[in-house]
């Protein structure tokens, strides 16, 4: 066993096929588990049994961040195995050891480096295994598609700086094991792709505003016209994540419109996720999209 993926049974629009939990062989009968995922009994049992099938027990649990599709299984898994839980100091999940930037987690033959990677969340860590030349990226980089950056829990400029840092400091990384989706076999190319995608979306936003004032729902309908409408609320949070720094930088200005949201605007800005994805997935969606930030008034944006 080098790296084994155990897929959690929690598929959804934002978790793709489900959350990837990873087992890393430290030798000497011990493993590290990265992101044990949701607290689903059969998934916890699958992690324990998979490790046991390779003659190992789980000794250390590493959490990339505090979204509810990544960490809750850590508690029953630690209870069953005696494993130590490690996470960022700001992660609200229960943990035994707080990790800062550049700290090492050693287990047997493994020496894993924690990297502070804010943007998707402010408690996010990426883990690097130099022996495997592998980055375990949580929700910073996925194996398929792109990542949601949603205020107030996330912010675009820190996220872009995170991507730039990964490109600059880990040019020798070969693999990316994301929180969702398949393994990436060309890490530098994927990081460059992610950087280019964010730059493209920002250009599209500015070019659209250059044609006249726009609300966020109007921006979404124009820029994400080829995206399924069920994902437009996620796109709306992406637009907000771009617009906030652009306004702070003096490149965009906004004006609050003194009117109630129209029904089609409410559907994009404040959707009822329980009715769309079901109660079992609503908590994850709300955490990912920052929908605790209820938008009461609609703003119109123009170039400054």
Buried (B, 14 or more C-beta within 10 A) or exposed (E): BEBBEBBBEBBBBBBBBBBBBBBBBBEEEBBBBBBBBBBBEEBBEBBBEBBEEEEBBBBBBBBBBBBBBBBBBBBBBBEBBEBBBBBBEBBEBEBEEEBEEEBEBEBBEBBBBBBBBBBBBBBBBBBBBEEBEBBBBBBBBBBEEEBBBBBEBBBBBBBBBBBEBBBEEBEEBBBBBBBBBBBBEEBBEBBEBBBEBBEEBBEBBBEBBEEEBBBBBBBBBBBBEEEEEEBBBBBBBBBBBBBBBBBEEEBBBBEEEEEEBEEEBBBBBBBEBBEBBEEEBBBBBBBBBBBEBEBEEBBBBEEE
